[in-house]
Amino acid sequence: MDQDGNALADETTELVVTMMCAPGKPMLELVDEEELKQRAHLRAPRPTV
């Protein structure tokens, strides 16, 4: 998964998203807090300010 941001005050950002999933499967599947903790190592690092 990619992530990006716009820090420019004088420009707008437009995003185009293409999502694909297996036929018959939901596009979005929510996970609980425990699964989020188990997958923490897979997340992209957040910039520090």
DOMIRO-686210 format. One record per residue: residue number from 0; residue in three letters; chain; x, y, z of N, C-alpha, C, CB in turn. Coordinates in pm, 1 decimal. Glycine has a CB too. Layout:
N
<r n="NUM" res="ALA" chain="A" n_c1="X" n_c2="Y" n_c3="Z" ca_c1="X" ca_c2="Y" ca_c3="Z" c_c1="X" c_c2="Y" c_c3="Z" cb_c1="X" cb_c2="Y" cb_c3="Z"/>
...
This chain:
49
<r n="0" res="MET" chain="A" n_c1="84.2" n_c2="-116.6" n_c3="0.0" ca_c1="0.0" ca_c2="0.0" ca_c3="0.0" c_c1="89.2" c_c2="123.5" c_c3="0.0" cb_c1="-96.1" cb_c2="-0.5" cb_c3="121.3"/>
<r n="1" res="ASP" chain="A" n_c1="55.9" n_c2="218.9" n_c3="-82.3" ca_c1="129.9" ca_c2="344.3" ca_c3="-85.9" c_c1="54.5" c_c2="449.9" c_c3="-7.5" cb_c1="153.0" cb_c2="390.8" cb_c3="-231.0"/>
<r n="2" res="GLN" chain="A" n_c1="127.8" n_c2="546.2" n_c3="40.5" ca_c1="65.0" ca_c2="659.5" ca_c3="105.7" c_c1="140.7" c_c2="785.4" c_c3="68.0" cb_c1="61.1" cb_c2="640.8" cb_c3="259.3"/>
<r n="3" res="ASP" chain="A" n_c1="70.4" n_c2="896.8" n_c3="67.2" ca_c1="128.8" ca_c2="1022.3" ca_c3="24.5" c_c1="53.9" c_c2="1136.0" c_c3="90.9" cb_c1="125.7" cb_c2="1036.1" cb_c3="-129.0"/>
<r n="4" res="GLY" chain="A" n_c1="106.7" n_c2="1255.1" n_c3="81.9" ca_c1="41.4" ca_c2="1370.6" ca_c3="140.3" c_c1="78.7" c_c2="1496.8" c_c3="64.8" cb_c1="77.9" cb_c2="1384.0" cb_c3="287.5"/>
<r n="5" res="ASN" chain="A" n_c1="3.5" n_c2="1602.6" n_c3="85.9" ca_c1="29.1" ca_c2="1731.0" ca_c3="22.3" c_c1="53.2" c_c2="1833.3" c_c3="131.8" cb_c1="-89.3" cb_c2="1774.0" cb_c3="-70.3"/>
<r n="6" res="ALA" chain="A" n_c1="177.6" n_c2="1884.1" n_c3="139.0" ca_c1="210.4" ca_c2="1983.8" ca_c3="239.5" c_c1="214.7" c_c2="2123.7" c_c3="179.0" cb_c1="343.8" cb_c2="1950.7" cb_c3="305.1"/>
<r n="7" res="LEU" chain="A" n_c1="170.0" n_c2="2139.5" n_c3="57.2" ca_c1="173.7" ca_c2="2269.0" ca_c3="-9.2" c_c1="45.6" c_c2="2346.7" c_c3="19.0" cb_c1="193.8" cb_c2="2251.7" cb_c3="-160.4"/>
<r n="8" res="ALA" chain="A" n_c1="59.6" n_c2="2466.6" n_c3="71.8" ca_c1="-57.4" ca_c2="2547.9" ca_c3="105.1" c_c1="-122.2" c_c2="2608.5" c_c3="-19.2" cb_c1="-18.3" cb_c2="2658.6" cb_c3="201.8"/>
<r n="9" res="ASP" chain="A" n_c1="-45.4" n_c2="2623.0" n_c3="-127.8" ca_c1="-97.5" ca_c2="2691.0" ca_c3="-246.8" c_c1="-131.8" c_c2="2595.1" c_c3="-361.3" cb_c1="3.3" cb_c2="2792.4" cb_c3="-295.2"/>
<r n="10" res="GLU" chain="A" n_c1="-133.9" n_c2="2465.3" n_c3="-335.5" ca_c1="-167.3" ca_c2="2366.8" ca_c3="-438.3" c_c1="-269.2" c_c2="2268.1" c_c3="-382.9" cb_c1="-40.3" cb_c2="2292.5" cb_c3="-487.5"/>
<r n="11" res="THR" chain="A" n_c1="-350.2" n_c2="2213.9" n_c3="-471.6" ca_c1="-443.6" ca_c2="2109.0" ca_c3="-430.8" c_c1="-389.8" c_c2="1974.7" c_c3="-477.9" cb_c1="-586.4" cb_c2="2134.8" cb_c3="-488.2"/>
<r n="12" res="THR" chain="A" n_c1="-438.8" n_c2="1871.3" n_c3="-416.7" ca_c1="-398.5" ca_c2="1736.1" ca_c3="-451.5" c_c1="-520.1" c_c2="1660.1" c_c3="-500.6" cb_c1="-333.2" cb_c2="1664.3" cb_c3="-331.1"/>
<r n="13" res="GLU" chain="A" n_c1="-503.5" n_c2="1586.1" n_c3="-609.9" ca_c1="-607.2" ca_c2="1496.9" ca_c3="-658.9" c_c1="-550.9" c_c2="1355.9" c_c3="-658.2" cb_c1="-655.8" cb_c2="1538.0" cb_c3="-801.6"/>
<r n="14" res="LEU" chain="A" n_c1="-628.1" n_c2="1262.3" n_c3="-609.4" ca_c1="-585.2" ca_c2="1123.5" ca_c3="-603.7" c_c1="-676.2" c_c2="1038.2" c_c3="-689.9" cb_c1="-584.1" cb_c2="1072.3" cb_c3="-458.9"/>
<r n="15" res="VAL" chain="A" n_c1="-617.6" n_c2="943.7" n_c3="-759.9" ca_c1="-693.3" ca_c2="843.0" ca_c3="-832.7" c_c1="-662.8" c_c2="710.5" c_c3="-765.5" cb_c1="-657.1" cb_c2="840.7" cb_c3="-986.8"/>
<r n="16" res="VAL" chain="A" n_c1="-766.5" n_c2="639.9" n_c3="-726.6" ca_c1="-748.8" ca_c2="514.0" ca_c3="-655.8" c_c1="-808.9" c_c2="402.0" c_c3="-739.6" cb_c1="-813.9" cb_c2="519.2" cb_c3="-514.8"/>
<r n="17" res="THR" chain="A" n_c1="-732.5" n_c2="295.9" n_c3="-756.2" ca_c1="-782.3" ca_c2="175.1" ca_c3="-821.8" c_c1="-781.3" c_c2="64.1" c_c3="-718.2" cb_c1="-695.8" cb_c2="136.9" cb_c3="-948.0"/>
<r n="18" res="MET" chain="A" n_c1="-897.4" n_c2="6.9" n_c3="-691.7" ca_c1="-906.7" ca_c2="-99.9" ca_c3="-592.5" c_c1="-952.1" c_c2="-227.1" c_c3="-661.5" cb_c1="-1004.0" cb_c2="-61.7" cb_c3="-477.4"/>
<r n="19" res="MET" chain="A" n_c1="-889.8" n_c2="-337.8" n_c3="-625.1" ca_c1="-927.9" ca_c2="-467.4" ca_c3="-680.9" c_c1="-945.7" c_c2="-565.2" c_c3="-565.9" cb_c1="-821.2" cb_c2="-519.4" cb_c3="-783.2"/>
<r n="20" res="CYS" chain="A" n_c1="-1036.8" n_c2="-657.2" n_c3="-583.2" ca_c1="-1053.1" ca_c2="-762.4" ca_c3="-483.6" c_c1="-1098.4" c_c2="-889.8" c_c3="-553.5" cb_c1="-1154.6" cb_c2="-720.4" cb_c3="-373.7"/>
<r n="21" res="ALA" chain="A" n_c1="-1089.6" n_c2="-997.6" n_c3="-481.6" ca_c1="-1130.7" ca_c2="-1126.4" ca_c3="-536.4" c_c1="-1282.6" c_c2="-1128.3" c_c3="-553.5" cb_c1="-1084.0" cb_c2="-1242.8" cb_c3="-444.7"/>
<r n="22" res="PRO" chain="A" n_c1="-1332.8" n_c2="-1190.1" n_c3="-659.2" ca_c1="-1477.7" ca_c2="-1198.1" ca_c3="-678.9" c_c1="-1546.0" c_c2="-1263.2" c_c3="-558.7" cb_c1="-1510.1" cb_c2="-1276.9" cb_c3="-806.9"/>
<r n="23" res="GLY" chain="A" n_c1="-1656.8" n_c2="-1204.9" n_c3="-517.5" ca_c1="-1733.8" ca_c2="-1259.2" ca_c3="-406.7" c_c1="-1682.4" c_c2="-1220.2" c_c3="-269.1" cb_c1="-1736.5" cb_c2="-1406.2" cb_c3="-417.0"/>
<r n="24" res="LYS" chain="A" n_c1="-1569.4" n_c2="-1147.9" n_c3="-262.9" ca_c1="-1513.7" ca_c2="-1104.4" ca_c3="-135.2" c_c1="-1549.3" c_c2="-958.1" c_c3="-113.3" cb_c1="-1359.5" cb_c2="-1125.2" cb_c3="-131.0"/>
<r n="25" res="PRO" chain="A" n_c1="-1565.7" n_c2="-914.2" n_c3="11.0" ca_c1="-1595.4" ca_c2="-773.1" ca_c3="37.0" c_c1="-1475.7" c_c2="-685.1" c_c3="2.2" cb_c1="-1635.1" cb_c2="-752.7" cb_c3="184.3"/>
<r n="26" res="MET" chain="A" n_c1="-1502.1" n_c2="-563.7" n_c3="-43.5" ca_c1="-1394.8" ca_c2="-470.0" ca_c3="-76.5" c_c1="-1324.1" c_c2="-422.4" c_c3="50.1" cb_c1="-1450.4" cb_c2="-349.8" cb_c3="-154.7"/>
<r n="27" res="LEU" chain="A" n_c1="-1398.8" n_c2="-411.1" n_c3="159.3" ca_c1="-1344.6" ca_c2="-362.1" ca_c3="285.1" c_c1="-1372.6" c_c2="-464.3" c_c3="393.7" cb_c1="-1404.6" cb_c2="-224.0" cb_c3="322.1"/>
<r n="28" res="GLU" chain="A" n_c1="-1269.0" n_c2="-499.0" n_c3="468.7" ca_c1="-1286.5" ca_c2="-593.9" ca_c3="578.5" c_c1="-1222.9" c_c2="-533.0" c_c3="703.2" cb_c1="-1222.8" cb_c2="-734.2" cb_c3="544.4"/>
<r n="29" res="LEU" chain="A" n_c1="-1304.7" n_c2="-503.1" n_c3="802.3" ca_c1="-1256.6" ca_c2="-440.6" ca_c3="925.3" c_c1="-1186.5" c_c2="-543.3" c_c3="1013.1" cb_c1="-1372.8" cb_c2="-375.1" cb_c3="1002.1"/>
<r n="30" res="VAL" chain="A" n_c1="-1084.3" n_c2="-498.2" n_c3="1085.0" ca_c1="-1013.1" ca_c2="-585.3" ca_c3="1177.8" c_c1="-1024.0" c_c2="-528.0" c_c3="1318.2" cb_c1="-864.7" cb_c2="-601.6" cb_c3="1136.3"/>
<r n="31" res="ASP" chain="A" n_c1="-1006.3" n_c2="-613.9" n_c3="1417.7" ca_c1="-1014.7" ca_c2="-567.2" ca_c3="1555.9" c_c1="-878.2" c_c2="-518.7" c_c3="1605.3" cb_c1="-1067.6" cb_c2="-679.3" cb_c3="1647.2"/>
<r n="32" res="GLU" chain="A" n_c1="-876.2" n_c2="-464.2" n_c3="1726.6" ca_c1="-754.2" ca_c2="-406.8" ca_c3="1784.1" c_c1="-642.4" c_c2="-510.4" c_c3="1794.2" cb_c1="-783.5" cb_c2="-348.5" cb_c3="1922.3"/>
<r n="33" res="GLU" chain="A" n_c1="-675.7" n_c2="-633.3" n_c3="1827.8" ca_c1="-573.7" ca_c2="-737.8" ca_c3="1841.7" c_c1="-504.0" c_c2="-764.2" c_c3="1707.8" cb_c1="-637.1" cb_c2="-868.1" cb_c3="1895.4"/>
<r n="34" res="GLU" chain="A" n_c1="-579.9" n_c2="-771.6" n_c3="1600.7" ca_c1="-518.2" ca_c2="-794.7" ca_c3="1469.5" c_c1="-433.2" c_c2="-674.4" c_c3="1428.3" cb_c1="-626.7" cb_c2="-822.5" cb_c3="1362.5"/>
<r n="35" res="LEU" chain="A" n_c1="-476.9" n_c2="-553.6" n_c3="1460.4" ca_c1="-395.7" ca_c2="-435.3" ca_c3="1430.9" c_c1="-261.0" c_c2="-443.5" c_c3="1502.1" cb_c1="-470.2" cb_c2="-306.8" cb_c3="1472.4"/>
<r n="36" res="LYS" chain="A" n_c1="-261.0" n_c2="-487.5" n_c3="1627.3" ca_c1="-136.0" ca_c2="-501.6" ca_c3="1702.1" c_c1="-46.6" c_c2="-607.0" c_c3="1637.6" cb_c1="-164.4" cb_c2="-538.7" cb_c3="1848.9"/>
<r n="37" res="GLN" chain="A" n_c1="-106.2" n_c2="-718.8" n_c3="1593.6" ca_c1="-29.0" ca_c2="-826.1" ca_c3="1531.8" c_c1="33.4" c_c2="-782.1" c_c3="1399.2" cb_c1="-117.6" cb_c2="-948.0" cb_c3="1509.5"/>
<r n="38" res="ARG" chain="A" n_c1="-28.6" n_c2="-686.6" n_c3="1330.8" ca_c1="20.4" ca_c2="-642.2" ca_c3="1200.3" c_c1="98.7" c_c2="-511.0" c_c3="1206.0" cb_c1="-95.4" cb_c2="-626.8" cb_c3="1105.7"/>
<r n="39" res="ALA" chain="A" n_c1="128.2" n_c2="-461.8" n_c3="1325.9" ca_c1="195.3" ca_c2="-332.7" ca_c3="1341.4" c_c1="327.4" c_c2="-327.8" c_c3="1266.0" cb_c1="219.1" cb_c2="-303.4" cb_c3="1488.5"/>
<r n="40" res="HIS" chain="A" n_c1="399.3" n_c2="-438.1" n_c3="1259.0" ca_c1="528.8" ca_c2="-440.8" ca_c3="1190.5" c_c1="515.8" c_c2="-425.0" c_c3="1038.3" cb_c1="600.7" cb_c2="-571.0" cb_c3="1222.2"/>
<r n="41" res="LEU" chain="A" n_c1="396.6" n_c2="-439.1" n_c3="984.7" ca_c1="374.7" ca_c2="-427.3" ca_c3="840.1" c_c1="343.2" c_c2="-284.5" c_c3="796.0" cb_c1="262.0" cb_c2="-518.8" cb_c3="797.9"/>
<r n="42" res="ARG" chain="A" n_c1="318.2" n_c2="-195.0" n_c3="889.4" ca_c1="278.8" ca_c2="-58.5" ca_c3="858.0" c_c1="396.1" c_c2="24.9" c_c3="812.3" cb_c1="214.2" cb_c2="5.9" cb_c3="977.3"/>
<r n="43" res="ALA" chain="A" n_c1="369.9" n_c2="120.3" n_c3="724.3" ca_c1="472.9" ca_c2="213.1" ca_c3="680.2" c_c1="508.1" c_c2="305.9" c_c3="795.5" cb_c1="426.2" cb_c2="294.0" cb_c3="556.0"/>
<r n="44" res="PRO" chain="A" n_c1="635.2" n_c2="338.8" n_c3="810.6" ca_c1="672.1" ca_c2="430.2" ca_c3="919.9" c_c1="614.0" c_c2="568.7" c_c3="898.8" cb_c1="823.9" cb_c2="439.6" cb_c3="932.7"/>
<r n="45" res="ARG" chain="A" n_c1="576.9" n_c2="634.0" n_c3="1007.3" ca_c1="523.1" ca_c2="769.9" ca_c3="1002.3" c_c1="638.3" c_c2="868.3" c_c3="1017.9" cb_c1="415.1" cb_c2="792.2" cb_c3="1113.0"/>
<r n="46" res="PRO" chain="A" n_c1="636.8" n_c2="976.8" n_c3="941.0" ca_c1="743.7" ca_c2="1075.9" ca_c3="957.1" c_c1="735.6" c_c2="1142.5" c_c3="1094.0" cb_c1="735.8" cb_c2="1182.2" cb_c3="846.1"/>
<r n="47" res="THR" chain="A" n_c1="850.4" n_c2="1174.3" n_c3="1149.9" ca_c1="853.6" ca_c2="1245.7" ca_c3="1277.4" c_c1="882.9" c_c2="1391.9" c_c3="1250.1" cb_c1="959.6" cb_c2="1184.8" cb_c3="1374.1"/>
<r n="48" res="VAL" chain="A" n_c1="816.3" n_c2="1476.4" n_c3="1325.0" ca_c1="833.3" ca_c2="1621.0" ca_c3="1305.1" c_c1="900.9" c_c2="1683.0" c_c3="1424.5" cb_c1="698.7" cb_c2="1689.2" cb_c3="1280.1"/>
